Amino acid sequence: ENTRFYKEETKNESGFVEKLAAPFDMFVNDAFGTAHRAHASTEGVTKFLTPSVSGFLLAKELEYLDGAIATGERPMAAIVGGSKV
């Protein structure tokens, strides 16, 4: 289900967060594009689920970015964009 359709998602409301987290034992965030959001389904649930970890795809994105920055040609420019769904 797409939690973005709920106003409680973007407000990170604790009651909504508890309902989201209740059926689960742990949280794996594998969505690089949403990792920066302090929403119920990305940040809020980490308060109720242990362990809360990054997944393999998120780690791969971070490794790729680190490699591009560490070994990239200078001067460097980055154009970052995306689309909300």
Stockholm file with secondary structure:
# STOCKHOLM 1.0

chainA/1-85         ENTRFYKEETKNESGFVEKLAAPFDMFVNDAFGTAHRAHASTEGVTKFLTPSVSGFLLAKELEYLDGAIATGERPMAAIVGGSKV
#=GR chainA/1-85 SS CCGGGSHHHHHTCHHHHHHHHTTCSCEEECCGGGTTCCCTTTTGGGGTCSSEEECHHHHHHHHHHHHHHHHCCSSCCCCCCCCCC
#=GC SS_cons        CCGGGSHHHHHTCHHHHHHHHTTCSCEEECCGGGTTCCCTTTTGGGGTCSSEEECHHHHHHHHHHHHHHHHCCSSCCCCCCCCCC
//
